[in-house]
Amino acid sequence: MLSNDEEHIEQRELEASRKELEWLLATEVPRHVEEIGTLLKKALACCGAIPDPGTGSKPVNQATLAITSQNADTVKGHTTINGTSITKGEMIIKFPHYNRGNPFKVTLNPAKPVLLDQAQRARNCLVTAFDLYESRLAEERNKDSVMQLLDRICTIAKQARDSLSKIDPRTVFPNKEPDPKNFTPDLPEDLVIEYHINQTSLVVSIFALNFHHAGLPLDFQSKILSKFKVFKIDTYKGRPVEILDEFTTEATCPTFTALFKSIESVEEVCTILKKKLQIIL
């Protein structure tokens, strides 16, 4: 059994912890929770999900990027991002084995923007997190409810961040076919242009293809093609193809940079507040 002095000390420690928790719930929690809401709004503005607060000289959800190879003769162009889509852009492509080595111009169709699946998934996560945030604002706050809120928002924010960091192989060449009508005129079947996100950058990949004639079994064609070491061999649309030329570049995007940093900051604020609450019994 505890002595009277030990019981008195324990009661004083419990009372001190109770007062510290009350102070946290009354001061630190509202401040941090408000910060989380502000960061979620900024991230949603980057996705075009809510109006831009207009604090900068340019809309936060729009950016125009140069898409250029180190050798500017290979690929030269630009693209415009608006929220979760690419809405404008053009490129002049000059590959040694495509179009007889002559420049080939492609223009994005503004009537059919390219949807960036990763950005859309991140947007959906952020909408869910913000709805959760707003639904809990009016609730009476105690340690358990705040911890539950932080855990859920932090988990959803991580899912949003992962969406911008990881690529699903099913969504890229050769497993996915691009929509030719994203370009005007329609993109030729033997040219693949695809876009994905790497955290804060837009990645553009271009593949020039050579389809082989029907009539020979696929396995026999593959054996023949495998003898040629100059070109890569793959299967696309159920047919073996040579990849005549390929090009990939990354362009840092201010919109994705602001989006990614906002998501990281949401996770950071949640983690800091959780640690403060966890040390209190």
PyRosetta script that sets phi, psi and omega in degrees:
from pyrosetta import init, pose_from_sequence

init()
pose = pose_from_sequence("MLSNDEEHIEQRELEASRKELEWLLATEVPRHVEEIGTLLKKALACCGAIPDPGTGSKPVNQATLAITSQNADTVKGHTTINGTSITKGEMIIKFPHYNRGNPFKVTLNPAKPVLLDQAQRARNCLVTAFDLYESRLAEERNKDSVMQLLDRICTIAKQARDSLSKIDPRTVFPNKEPDPKNFTPDLPEDLVIEYHINQTSLVVSIFALNFHHAGLPLDFQSKILSKFKVFKIDTYKGRPVEILDEFTTEATCPTFTALFKSIESVEEVCTILKKKLQIIL")
pose.set_psi(1, 151.6)
pose.set_omega(1, 178.4)
pose.set_phi(2, -80.5)
pose.set_psi(2, 143.5)
pose.set_omega(2, 174.0)
pose.set_phi(3, -73.7)
pose.set_psi(3, 168.4)
pose.set_omega(3, 179.1)
pose.set_phi(4, -59.6)
pose.set_psi(4, -39.3)
pose.set_omega(4, 179.8)
pose.set_phi(5, -65.7)
pose.set_psi(5, -41.3)
pose.set_omega(5, -179.6)
pose.set_phi(6, -66.5)
pose.set_psi(6, -40.2)
pose.set_omega(6, 177.4)
pose.set_phi(7, -63.7)
pose.set_psi(7, -39.5)
pose.set_omega(7, 180.0)
pose.set_phi(8, -64.3)
pose.set_psi(8, -42.2)
pose.set_omega(8, 178.7)
pose.set_phi(9, -63.9)
pose.set_psi(9, -43.4)
pose.set_omega(9, -179.9)
pose.set_phi(10, -62.9)
pose.set_psi(10, -41.4)
pose.set_omega(10, 179.1)
pose.set_phi(11, -64.0)
pose.set_psi(11, -39.5)
pose.set_omega(11, 178.9)
pose.set_phi(12, -65.2)
pose.set_psi(12, -39.5)
pose.set_omega(12, 178.7)
pose.set_phi(13, -66.1)
pose.set_psi(13, -41.2)
pose.set_omega(13, 177.4)
pose.set_phi(14, -64.3)
pose.set_psi(14, -40.3)
pose.set_omega(14, 178.8)
pose.set_phi(15, -65.9)
pose.set_psi(15, -39.8)
pose.set_omega(15, 178.1)
pose.set_phi(16, -63.9)
pose.set_psi(16, -41.8)
pose.set_omega(16, 178.6)
pose.set_phi(17, -64.6)
pose.set_psi(17, -40.7)
pose.set_omega(17, 179.5)
pose.set_phi(18, -61.9)
pose.set_psi(18, -43.7)
pose.set_omega(18, 179.9)
pose.set_phi(19, -67.2)
pose.set_psi(19, -38.4)
pose.set_omega(19, 178.1)
pose.set_phi(20, -64.4)
pose.set_psi(20, -40.4)
pose.set_omega(20, 177.8)
pose.set_phi(21, -64.4)
pose.set_psi(21, -43.6)
pose.set_omega(21, 177.8)
pose.set_phi(22, -59.6)
pose.set_psi(22, -40.8)
pose.set_omega(22, 179.4)
pose.set_phi(23, -65.4)
pose.set_psi(23, -43.0)
pose.set_omega(23, 177.9)
pose.set_phi(24, -60.8)
pose.set_psi(24, -47.2)
pose.set_omega(24, -178.6)
pose.set_phi(25, -65.1)
pose.set_psi(25, -29.6)
pose.set_omega(25, -177.3)
pose.set_phi(26, -86.9)
pose.set_psi(26, -27.4)
pose.set_omega(26, -173.6)
pose.set_phi(27, -120.6)
pose.set_psi(27, -60.2)
pose.set_omega(27, -174.2)
pose.set_phi(28, -69.5)
pose.set_psi(28, -44.3)
pose.set_omega(28, -178.1)
pose.set_phi(29, -60.2)
pose.set_psi(29, -50.3)
pose.set_omega(29, 178.6)
pose.set_phi(30, -58.8)
pose.set_psi(30, -38.7)
pose.set_omega(30, -179.3)
pose.set_phi(31, -65.5)
pose.set_psi(31, -47.0)
pose.set_omega(31, -179.5)
pose.set_phi(32, -68.7)
pose.set_psi(32, -40.0)
pose.set_omega(32, 179.5)
pose.set_phi(33, -64.4)
pose.set_psi(33, -39.7)
pose.set_omega(33, 176.3)
pose.set_phi(34, -63.0)
pose.set_psi(34, -39.2)
pose.set_omega(34, 178.0)
pose.set_phi(35, -63.5)
pose.set_psi(35, -40.2)
pose.set_omega(35, 177.6)
pose.set_phi(36, -60.9)
pose.set_psi(36, -43.9)
pose.set_omega(36, 178.2)
pose.set_phi(37, -60.8)
pose.set_psi(37, -42.1)
pose.set_omega(37, 179.2)
pose.set_phi(38, -63.2)
pose.set_psi(38, -42.9)
pose.set_omega(38, 179.9)
pose.set_phi(39, -67.0)
pose.set_psi(39, -38.8)
pose.set_omega(39, 177.6)
pose.set_phi(40, -64.6)
pose.set_psi(40, -39.2)
pose.set_omega(40, 177.9)
pose.set_phi(41, -64.0)
pose.set_psi(41, -40.6)
pose.set_omega(41, 178.9)
pose.set_phi(42, -63.7)
pose.set_psi(42, -43.5)
pose.set_omega(42, 179.4)
pose.set_phi(43, -64.1)
pose.set_psi(43, -41.5)
pose.set_omega(43, 178.8)
pose.set_phi(44, -66.2)
pose.set_psi(44, -34.4)
pose.set_omega(44, 176.4)
pose.set_phi(45, -65.0)
pose.set_psi(45, -37.7)
pose.set_omega(45, 177.0)
pose.set_phi(46, -61.2)
pose.set_psi(46, -34.9)
pose.set_omega(46, 179.6)
pose.set_phi(47, -82.6)
pose.set_psi(47, -6.6)
pose.set_omega(47, -176.7)
pose.set_phi(48, 77.6)
pose.set_psi(48, 15.1)
pose.set_omega(48, -177.2)
pose.set_phi(49, -80.1)
pose.set_psi(49, -25.5)
pose.set_omega(49, 175.8)
pose.set_phi(50, -135.3)
pose.set_psi(50, 161.2)
pose.set_omega(50, -179.7)
pose.set_phi(51, -58.9)
pose.set_psi(51, 144.1)
pose.set_omega(51, 177.1)
pose.set_phi(52, -67.4)
pose.set_psi(52, 129.1)
pose.set_omega(52, 177.4)
pose.set_phi(53, -62.3)
pose.set_psi(53, -15.9)
pose.set_omega(53, 173.8)
pose.set_phi(54, 72.2)
pose.set_psi(54, 33.7)
pose.set_omega(54, 179.8)
pose.set_phi(55, -83.9)
pose.set_psi(55, -17.4)
pose.set_omega(55, -178.9)
pose.set_phi(56, -104.7)
pose.set_psi(56, 177.4)
pose.set_omega(56, -179.3)
pose.set_phi(57, -76.4)
pose.set_psi(57, -22.2)
pose.set_omega(57, 178.4)
pose.set_phi(58, -126.6)
pose.set_psi(58, 151.5)
pose.set_omega(58, 176.1)
pose.set_phi(59, -56.9)
pose.set_psi(59, 135.1)
pose.set_omega(59, -174.8)
pose.set_phi(60, -69.1)
pose.set_psi(60, -20.9)
pose.set_omega(60, -176.8)
pose.set_phi(61, -93.5)
pose.set_psi(61, 7.0)
pose.set_omega(61, -178.4)
pose.set_phi(62, -124.6)
pose.set_psi(62, 141.5)
pose.set_omega(62, 178.1)
pose.set_phi(63, -157.2)
pose.set_psi(63, 141.7)
pose.set_omega(63, 173.9)
pose.set_phi(64, -114.1)
pose.set_psi(64, 126.0)
pose.set_omega(64, -173.4)
pose.set_phi(65, -118.0)
pose.set_psi(65, 144.3)
pose.set_omega(65, 172.3)
pose.set_phi(66, -81.5)
pose.set_psi(66, 129.4)
pose.set_omega(66, 177.1)
pose.set_phi(67, -113.4)
pose.set_psi(67, 98.3)
pose.set_omega(67, -171.9)
pose.set_phi(68, -141.4)
pose.set_psi(68, 139.7)
pose.set_omega(68, 175.6)
pose.set_phi(69, -80.8)
pose.set_psi(69, 161.8)
pose.set_omega(69, 175.5)
pose.set_phi(70, -58.9)
pose.set_psi(70, -38.4)
pose.set_omega(70, 169.5)
pose.set_phi(71, -93.7)
pose.set_psi(71, 102.0)
pose.set_omega(71, -172.0)
pose.set_phi(72, -60.0)
pose.set_psi(72, -15.4)
pose.set_omega(72, 179.9)
pose.set_phi(73, -74.3)
pose.set_psi(73, -19.8)
pose.set_omega(73, -177.4)
pose.set_phi(74, -78.1)
pose.set_psi(74, -55.7)
pose.set_omega(74, 178.2)
pose.set_phi(75, -139.6)
pose.set_psi(75, 132.7)
pose.set_omega(75, 177.9)
pose.set_phi(76, -147.1)
pose.set_psi(76, 126.5)
pose.set_omega(76, 179.9)
pose.set_phi(77, 177.7)
pose.set_psi(77, -161.9)
pose.set_omega(77, -179.1)
pose.set_phi(78, -153.5)
pose.set_psi(78, 161.8)
pose.set_omega(78, 177.5)
pose.set_phi(79, -147.5)
pose.set_psi(79, 148.1)
pose.set_omega(79, -178.7)
pose.set_phi(80, -116.3)
pose.set_psi(80, 127.5)
pose.set_omega(80, 178.8)
pose.set_phi(81, -103.4)
pose.set_psi(81, 135.6)
pose.set_omega(81, 176.1)
pose.set_phi(82, -134.4)
pose.set_psi(82, 102.9)
pose.set_omega(82, -178.7)
pose.set_phi(83, 68.4)
pose.set_psi(83, -116.5)
pose.set_omega(83, -177.8)
pose.set_phi(84, -103.7)
pose.set_psi(84, 14.8)
pose.set_omega(84, -176.9)
pose.set_phi(85, -132.6)
pose.set_psi(85, 157.6)
pose.set_omega(85, 169.0)
pose.set_phi(86, -100.3)
pose.set_psi(86, 119.7)
pose.set_omega(86, -170.2)
pose.set_phi(87, -105.5)
pose.set_psi(87, -24.6)
pose.set_omega(87, -178.9)
pose.set_phi(88, -145.8)
pose.set_psi(88, 161.4)
pose.set_omega(88, 174.9)
pose.set_phi(89, 154.4)
pose.set_psi(89, 160.2)
pose.set_omega(89, 174.6)
pose.set_phi(90, -154.0)
pose.set_psi(90, 155.0)
pose.set_omega(90, 177.5)
pose.set_phi(91, -143.4)
pose.set_psi(91, 145.8)
pose.set_omega(91, 169.6)
pose.set_phi(92, -107.9)
pose.set_psi(92, 119.3)
pose.set_omega(92, -174.8)
pose.set_phi(93, -109.9)
pose.set_psi(93, 129.6)
pose.set_omega(93, 177.9)
pose.set_phi(94, -131.9)
pose.set_psi(94, 93.0)
pose.set_omega(94, 179.8)
pose.set_phi(95, -99.9)
pose.set_psi(95, 146.9)
pose.set_omega(95, -178.4)
pose.set_phi(96, -65.8)
pose.set_psi(96, -29.2)
pose.set_omega(96, -174.8)
pose.set_phi(97, -111.5)
pose.set_psi(97, 8.1)
pose.set_omega(97, -177.8)
pose.set_phi(98, -119.2)
pose.set_psi(98, 139.8)
pose.set_omega(98, 178.6)
pose.set_phi(99, 54.8)
pose.set_psi(99, 36.6)
pose.set_omega(99, 178.5)
pose.set_phi(100, 56.9)
pose.set_psi(100, 28.9)
pose.set_omega(100, 178.3)
pose.set_phi(101, 78.9)
pose.set_psi(101, 4.0)
pose.set_omega(101, -179.9)
pose.set_phi(102, -87.5)
pose.set_psi(102, 151.2)
pose.set_omega(102, 177.9)
pose.set_phi(103, -60.8)
pose.set_psi(103, 142.4)
pose.set_omega(103, -179.9)
pose.set_phi(104, -130.5)
pose.set_psi(104, 123.4)
pose.set_omega(104, -176.3)
pose.set_phi(105, -98.7)
pose.set_psi(105, 132.8)
pose.set_omega(105, 174.3)
pose.set_phi(106, -122.3)
pose.set_psi(106, 141.0)
pose.set_omega(106, -179.0)
pose.set_phi(107, -129.7)
pose.set_psi(107, 131.0)
pose.set_omega(107, 177.7)
pose.set_phi(108, -69.5)
pose.set_psi(108, 144.1)
pose.set_omega(108, -179.2)
pose.set_phi(109, -87.3)
pose.set_psi(109, 108.8)
pose.set_omega(109, -177.8)
pose.set_phi(110, -63.3)
pose.set_psi(110, -19.4)
pose.set_omega(110, 178.9)
pose.set_phi(111, -80.4)
pose.set_psi(111, -11.3)
pose.set_omega(111, -179.9)
pose.set_phi(112, -140.6)
pose.set_psi(112, 77.1)
pose.set_omega(112, -177.3)
pose.set_phi(113, -59.8)
pose.set_psi(113, 153.9)
pose.set_omega(113, 175.8)
pose.set_phi(114, -83.8)
pose.set_psi(114, 116.9)
pose.set_omega(114, 178.4)
pose.set_phi(115, -81.0)
pose.set_psi(115, 127.4)
pose.set_omega(115, 176.3)
pose.set_phi(116, -88.2)
pose.set_psi(116, 102.7)
pose.set_omega(116, -173.7)
pose.set_phi(117, -56.3)
pose.set_psi(117, -40.1)
pose.set_omega(117, -177.7)
pose.set_phi(118, -63.6)
pose.set_psi(118, -43.4)
pose.set_omega(118, 179.3)
pose.set_phi(119, -65.7)
pose.set_psi(119, -36.2)
pose.set_omega(119, 179.5)
pose.set_phi(120, -67.2)
pose.set_psi(120, -40.1)
pose.set_omega(120, 177.8)
pose.set_phi(121, -65.5)
pose.set_psi(121, -40.9)
pose.set_omega(121, 176.9)
pose.set_phi(122, -62.2)
pose.set_psi(122, -41.4)
pose.set_omega(122, 178.5)
pose.set_phi(123, -60.3)
pose.set_psi(123, -45.0)
pose.set_omega(123, -180.0)
pose.set_phi(124, -60.9)
pose.set_psi(124, -41.1)
pose.set_omega(124, 177.7)
pose.set_phi(125, -62.2)
pose.set_psi(125, -43.9)
pose.set_omega(125, -177.4)
pose.set_phi(126, -66.9)
pose.set_psi(126, -37.4)
pose.set_omega(126, 176.1)
pose.set_phi(127, -61.5)
pose.set_psi(127, -43.4)
pose.set_omega(127, 178.3)
pose.set_phi(128, -61.9)
pose.set_psi(128, -44.8)
pose.set_omega(128, -179.6)
pose.set_phi(129, -63.8)
pose.set_psi(129, -40.6)
pose.set_omega(129, -178.3)
pose.set_phi(130, -71.0)
pose.set_psi(130, -38.1)
pose.set_omega(130, 175.9)
pose.set_phi(131, -61.0)
pose.set_psi(131, -40.9)
pose.set_omega(131, 177.7)
pose.set_phi(132, -64.1)
pose.set_psi(132, -44.1)
pose.set_omega(132, 178.3)
pose.set_phi(133, -58.3)
pose.set_psi(133, -48.2)
pose.set_omega(133, -178.1)
pose.set_phi(134, -67.3)
pose.set_psi(134, -36.0)
pose.set_omega(134, -177.3)
pose.set_phi(135, -69.3)
pose.set_psi(135, -22.2)
pose.set_omega(135, -177.3)
pose.set_phi(136, -98.1)
pose.set_psi(136, -3.7)
pose.set_omega(136, -175.2)
pose.set_phi(137, -61.7)
pose.set_psi(137, -38.7)
pose.set_omega(137, -174.7)
pose.set_phi(138, -86.1)
pose.set_psi(138, -5.0)
pose.set_omega(138, -177.2)
pose.set_phi(139, -75.5)
pose.set_psi(139, 150.2)
pose.set_omega(139, 173.7)
pose.set_phi(140, -68.6)
pose.set_psi(140, 131.0)
pose.set_omega(140, -172.8)
pose.set_phi(141, -97.2)
pose.set_psi(141, 130.1)
pose.set_omega(141, 167.8)
pose.set_phi(142, -132.4)
pose.set_psi(142, 174.7)
pose.set_omega(142, -174.5)
pose.set_phi(143, -58.2)
pose.set_psi(143, -46.3)
pose.set_omega(143, -176.1)
pose.set_phi(144, -63.7)
pose.set_psi(144, -45.4)
pose.set_omega(144, -178.0)
pose.set_phi(145, -65.4)
pose.set_psi(145, -38.9)
pose.set_omega(145, 178.9)
pose.set_phi(146, -66.7)
pose.set_psi(146, -42.8)
pose.set_omega(146, 178.7)
pose.set_phi(147, -61.8)
pose.set_psi(147, -40.5)
pose.set_omega(147, 178.3)
pose.set_phi(148, -63.6)
pose.set_psi(148, -43.0)
pose.set_omega(148, 178.9)
pose.set_phi(149, -61.6)
pose.set_psi(149, -46.7)
pose.set_omega(149, -178.9)
pose.set_phi(150, -64.0)
pose.set_psi(150, -41.6)
pose.set_omega(150, 179.3)
pose.set_phi(151, -60.3)
pose.set_psi(151, -45.6)
pose.set_omega(151, -176.4)
pose.set_phi(152, -69.4)
pose.set_psi(152, -43.9)
pose.set_omega(152, 179.5)
pose.set_phi(153, -65.2)
pose.set_psi(153, -40.6)
pose.set_omega(153, 179.6)
pose.set_phi(154, -63.3)
pose.set_psi(154, -41.3)
pose.set_omega(154, 178.9)
pose.set_phi(155, -63.3)
pose.set_psi(155, -44.3)
pose.set_omega(155, -179.2)
pose.set_phi(156, -67.9)
pose.set_psi(156, -38.9)
pose.set_omega(156, 178.2)
pose.set_phi(157, -62.4)
pose.set_psi(157, -39.6)
pose.set_omega(157, 177.8)
pose.set_phi(158, -63.5)
pose.set_psi(158, -39.1)
pose.set_omega(158, 177.0)
pose.set_phi(159, -62.4)
pose.set_psi(159, -39.5)
pose.set_omega(159, 177.2)
pose.set_phi(160, -64.4)
pose.set_psi(160, -43.4)
pose.set_omega(160, 179.5)
pose.set_phi(161, -64.4)
pose.set_psi(161, -42.1)
pose.set_omega(161, 178.5)
pose.set_phi(162, -62.0)
pose.set_psi(162, -34.9)
pose.set_omega(162, 179.0)
pose.set_phi(163, -60.1)
pose.set_psi(163, -34.0)
pose.set_omega(163, -179.2)
pose.set_phi(164, -87.4)
pose.set_psi(164, -8.0)
pose.set_omega(164, -174.9)
pose.set_phi(165, -109.8)
pose.set_psi(165, -23.7)
pose.set_omega(165, -174.5)
pose.set_phi(166, -117.9)
pose.set_psi(166, 145.0)
pose.set_omega(166, -178.7)
pose.set_phi(167, -112.0)
pose.set_psi(167, 129.6)
pose.set_omega(167, 174.2)
pose.set_phi(168, -79.6)
pose.set_psi(168, 117.9)
pose.set_omega(168, -178.3)
pose.set_phi(169, -55.8)
pose.set_psi(169, -24.3)
pose.set_omega(169, -179.8)
pose.set_phi(170, -70.4)
pose.set_psi(170, -14.0)
pose.set_omega(170, -174.6)
pose.set_phi(171, -102.6)
pose.set_psi(171, 6.4)
pose.set_omega(171, -178.3)
pose.set_phi(172, -130.5)
pose.set_psi(172, 164.6)
pose.set_omega(172, 178.1)
pose.set_phi(173, -58.3)
pose.set_psi(173, 139.4)
pose.set_omega(173, 4.1)
pose.set_phi(174, -95.3)
pose.set_psi(174, 11.4)
pose.set_omega(174, -175.9)
pose.set_phi(175, -83.3)
pose.set_psi(175, -20.9)
pose.set_omega(175, -179.9)
pose.set_phi(176, -124.1)
pose.set_psi(176, 138.5)
pose.set_omega(176, 178.2)
pose.set_phi(177, -95.8)
pose.set_psi(177, 128.9)
pose.set_omega(177, 176.7)
pose.set_phi(178, -70.2)
pose.set_psi(178, 156.9)
pose.set_omega(178, 177.6)
pose.set_phi(179, -82.5)
pose.set_psi(179, 113.7)
pose.set_omega(179, -178.2)
pose.set_phi(180, -61.9)
pose.set_psi(180, -22.1)
pose.set_omega(180, -177.0)
pose.set_phi(181, -81.0)
pose.set_psi(181, -0.5)
pose.set_omega(181, 170.5)
pose.set_phi(182, -69.8)
pose.set_psi(182, -10.7)
pose.set_omega(182, -178.5)
pose.set_phi(183, -122.1)
pose.set_psi(183, 158.8)
pose.set_omega(183, 177.9)
pose.set_phi(184, -134.0)
pose.set_psi(184, 119.9)
pose.set_omega(184, -5.1)
pose.set_phi(185, -64.7)
pose.set_psi(185, 175.5)
pose.set_omega(185, -178.7)
pose.set_phi(186, -53.5)
pose.set_psi(186, 142.1)
pose.set_omega(186, 179.8)
pose.set_phi(187, -66.8)
pose.set_psi(187, 133.7)
pose.set_omega(187, 178.1)
pose.set_phi(188, -61.5)
pose.set_psi(188, 153.0)
pose.set_omega(188, -178.0)
pose.set_phi(189, -63.2)
pose.set_psi(189, -28.5)
pose.set_omega(189, -175.2)
pose.set_phi(190, -91.1)
pose.set_psi(190, 14.8)
pose.set_omega(190, 176.4)
pose.set_phi(191, -131.9)
pose.set_psi(191, 125.4)
pose.set_omega(191, 179.8)
pose.set_phi(192, -115.1)
pose.set_psi(192, 126.4)
pose.set_omega(192, 174.6)
pose.set_phi(193, -125.7)
pose.set_psi(193, 124.0)
pose.set_omega(193, -179.3)
pose.set_phi(194, -136.4)
pose.set_psi(194, 156.4)
pose.set_omega(194, -176.2)
pose.set_phi(195, -128.5)
pose.set_psi(195, 139.0)
pose.set_omega(195, 168.2)
pose.set_phi(196, -147.5)
pose.set_psi(196, 175.1)
pose.set_omega(196, -174.1)
pose.set_phi(197, -112.3)
pose.set_psi(197, 137.6)
pose.set_omega(197, 171.5)
pose.set_phi(198, -121.1)
pose.set_psi(198, 84.9)
pose.set_omega(198, -180.0)
pose.set_phi(199, 60.9)
pose.set_psi(199, -85.8)
pose.set_omega(199, -175.7)
pose.set_phi(200, -112.3)
pose.set_psi(200, 6.6)
pose.set_omega(200, -175.4)
pose.set_phi(201, -123.2)
pose.set_psi(201, 152.5)
pose.set_omega(201, 169.3)
pose.set_phi(202, -94.7)
pose.set_psi(202, 128.3)
pose.set_omega(202, 179.0)
pose.set_phi(203, -106.1)
pose.set_psi(203, 127.5)
pose.set_omega(203, 178.6)
pose.set_phi(204, -115.1)
pose.set_psi(204, 126.5)
pose.set_omega(204, 178.6)
pose.set_phi(205, -123.4)
pose.set_psi(205, 137.3)
pose.set_omega(205, -179.5)
pose.set_phi(206, -129.7)
pose.set_psi(206, 132.9)
pose.set_omega(206, 178.4)
pose.set_phi(207, -127.8)
pose.set_psi(207, 126.9)
pose.set_omega(207, 172.8)
pose.set_phi(208, -99.6)
pose.set_psi(208, 127.0)
pose.set_omega(208, -170.4)
pose.set_phi(209, -117.1)
pose.set_psi(209, 158.5)
pose.set_omega(209, 172.0)
pose.set_phi(210, -131.5)
pose.set_psi(210, 106.1)
pose.set_omega(210, 177.9)
pose.set_phi(211, -77.3)
pose.set_psi(211, 147.0)
pose.set_omega(211, 179.5)
pose.set_phi(212, -101.9)
pose.set_psi(212, 152.6)
pose.set_omega(212, -173.1)
pose.set_phi(213, -67.6)
pose.set_psi(213, 147.2)
pose.set_omega(213, 177.1)
pose.set_phi(214, -72.7)
pose.set_psi(214, 161.3)
pose.set_omega(214, 177.4)
pose.set_phi(215, 126.6)
pose.set_psi(215, -31.7)
pose.set_omega(215, 177.6)
pose.set_phi(216, -103.5)
pose.set_psi(216, 144.8)
pose.set_omega(216, 176.5)
pose.set_phi(217, -58.2)
pose.set_psi(217, 146.8)
pose.set_omega(217, -176.6)
pose.set_phi(218, -59.6)
pose.set_psi(218, -40.8)
pose.set_omega(218, -177.7)
pose.set_phi(219, -66.4)
pose.set_psi(219, -34.7)
pose.set_omega(219, 179.0)
pose.set_phi(220, -69.9)
pose.set_psi(220, -41.7)
pose.set_omega(220, 177.2)
pose.set_phi(221, -60.9)
pose.set_psi(221, -41.2)
pose.set_omega(221, -179.0)
pose.set_phi(222, -62.4)
pose.set_psi(222, -38.6)
pose.set_omega(222, 178.8)
pose.set_phi(223, -64.7)
pose.set_psi(223, -40.8)
pose.set_omega(223, 178.4)
pose.set_phi(224, -63.9)
pose.set_psi(224, -47.9)
pose.set_omega(224, -176.4)
pose.set_phi(225, -65.4)
pose.set_psi(225, -30.9)
pose.set_omega(225, -177.0)
pose.set_phi(226, -66.7)
pose.set_psi(226, -16.7)
pose.set_omega(226, 178.4)
pose.set_phi(227, -73.7)
pose.set_psi(227, -18.9)
pose.set_omega(227, -178.6)
pose.set_phi(228, -94.8)
pose.set_psi(228, 120.8)
pose.set_omega(228, -174.8)
pose.set_phi(229, -95.2)
pose.set_psi(229, -8.1)
pose.set_omega(229, -175.3)
pose.set_phi(230, -70.8)
pose.set_psi(230, -42.3)
pose.set_omega(230, -174.5)
pose.set_phi(231, -111.0)
pose.set_psi(231, 150.1)
pose.set_omega(231, 174.8)
pose.set_phi(232, -78.6)
pose.set_psi(232, 148.2)
pose.set_omega(232, 179.4)
pose.set_phi(233, -110.7)
pose.set_psi(233, 136.2)
pose.set_omega(233, 177.3)
pose.set_phi(234, -150.8)
pose.set_psi(234, 175.3)
pose.set_omega(234, 175.9)
pose.set_phi(235, -116.1)
pose.set_psi(235, 128.8)
pose.set_omega(235, -176.8)
pose.set_phi(236, -142.2)
pose.set_psi(236, 130.8)
pose.set_omega(236, -176.8)
pose.set_phi(237, 57.7)
pose.set_psi(237, 32.6)
pose.set_omega(237, 178.1)
pose.set_phi(238, 77.2)
pose.set_psi(238, 7.9)
pose.set_omega(238, -178.7)
pose.set_phi(239, -126.9)
pose.set_psi(239, 147.5)
pose.set_omega(239, 175.1)
pose.set_phi(240, -72.2)
pose.set_psi(240, 140.7)
pose.set_omega(240, 178.8)
pose.set_phi(241, -136.5)
pose.set_psi(241, 152.0)
pose.set_omega(241, 166.9)
pose.set_phi(242, -91.5)
pose.set_psi(242, 136.5)
pose.set_omega(242, 170.8)
pose.set_phi(243, -91.8)
pose.set_psi(243, 100.5)
pose.set_omega(243, -174.3)
pose.set_phi(244, -70.0)
pose.set_psi(244, -46.0)
pose.set_omega(244, -179.6)
pose.set_phi(245, -143.5)
pose.set_psi(245, 149.1)
pose.set_omega(245, 173.3)
pose.set_phi(246, -146.3)
pose.set_psi(246, 152.7)
pose.set_omega(246, -175.7)
pose.set_phi(247, -148.5)
pose.set_psi(247, 136.2)
pose.set_omega(247, 176.1)
pose.set_phi(248, -138.8)
pose.set_psi(248, 136.6)
pose.set_omega(248, 176.1)
pose.set_phi(249, -144.3)
pose.set_psi(249, 156.9)
pose.set_omega(249, 176.0)
pose.set_phi(250, -119.9)
pose.set_psi(250, 140.8)
pose.set_omega(250, 176.1)
pose.set_phi(251, -128.7)
pose.set_psi(251, 121.9)
pose.set_omega(251, 178.4)
pose.set_phi(252, -62.7)
pose.set_psi(252, 130.8)
pose.set_omega(252, -175.0)
pose.set_phi(253, -114.1)
pose.set_psi(253, 120.9)
pose.set_omega(253, 179.1)
pose.set_phi(254, -56.9)
pose.set_psi(254, -36.4)
pose.set_omega(254, 179.5)
pose.set_phi(255, -63.8)
pose.set_psi(255, -47.9)
pose.set_omega(255, -179.4)
pose.set_phi(256, -70.1)
pose.set_psi(256, -31.3)
pose.set_omega(256, 176.9)
pose.set_phi(257, -63.8)
pose.set_psi(257, -47.1)
pose.set_omega(257, 178.9)
pose.set_phi(258, -64.7)
pose.set_psi(258, -39.6)
pose.set_omega(258, 179.6)
pose.set_phi(259, -64.2)
pose.set_psi(259, -49.7)
pose.set_omega(259, -176.3)
pose.set_phi(260, -64.8)
pose.set_psi(260, -42.7)
pose.set_omega(260, -179.6)
pose.set_phi(261, -66.7)
pose.set_psi(261, -36.1)
pose.set_omega(261, 177.9)
pose.set_phi(262, -64.7)
pose.set_psi(262, -42.1)
pose.set_omega(262, 179.0)
pose.set_phi(263, -64.5)
pose.set_psi(263, -44.8)
pose.set_omega(263, 177.5)
pose.set_phi(264, -59.6)
pose.set_psi(264, -38.7)
pose.set_omega(264, -179.6)
pose.set_phi(265, -67.8)
pose.set_psi(265, -36.0)
pose.set_omega(265, 175.7)
pose.set_phi(266, -59.9)
pose.set_psi(266, -47.3)
pose.set_omega(266, 178.7)
pose.set_phi(267, -61.2)
pose.set_psi(267, -41.4)
pose.set_omega(267, -178.0)
pose.set_phi(268, -64.8)
pose.set_psi(268, -45.3)
pose.set_omega(268, -179.8)
pose.set_phi(269, -65.0)
pose.set_psi(269, -41.4)
pose.set_omega(269, 177.3)
pose.set_phi(270, -59.6)
pose.set_psi(270, -44.3)
pose.set_omega(270, -178.0)
pose.set_phi(271, -65.6)
pose.set_psi(271, -42.7)
pose.set_omega(271, 179.6)
pose.set_phi(272, -61.2)
pose.set_psi(272, -46.5)
pose.set_omega(272, -177.9)
pose.set_phi(273, -68.1)
pose.set_psi(273, -38.1)
pose.set_omega(273, 177.8)
pose.set_phi(274, -60.7)
pose.set_psi(274, -41.2)
pose.set_omega(274, 179.8)
pose.set_phi(275, -65.1)
pose.set_psi(275, -39.8)
pose.set_omega(275, 177.6)
pose.set_phi(276, -62.1)
pose.set_psi(276, -39.0)
pose.set_omega(276, -178.9)
pose.set_phi(277, -77.0)
pose.set_psi(277, -32.3)
pose.set_omega(277, -176.3)
pose.set_phi(278, -68.6)
pose.set_psi(278, -29.8)
pose.set_omega(278, -177.7)
pose.set_phi(279, -77.2)
pose.set_psi(279, -10.1)
pose.set_omega(279, 177.8)
pose.set_phi(280, -95.2)
pose.set_psi(280, 126.5)
pose.set_omega(280, -178.0)
pose.set_phi(281, -66.9)
pose.dump_pdb("model.pdb")
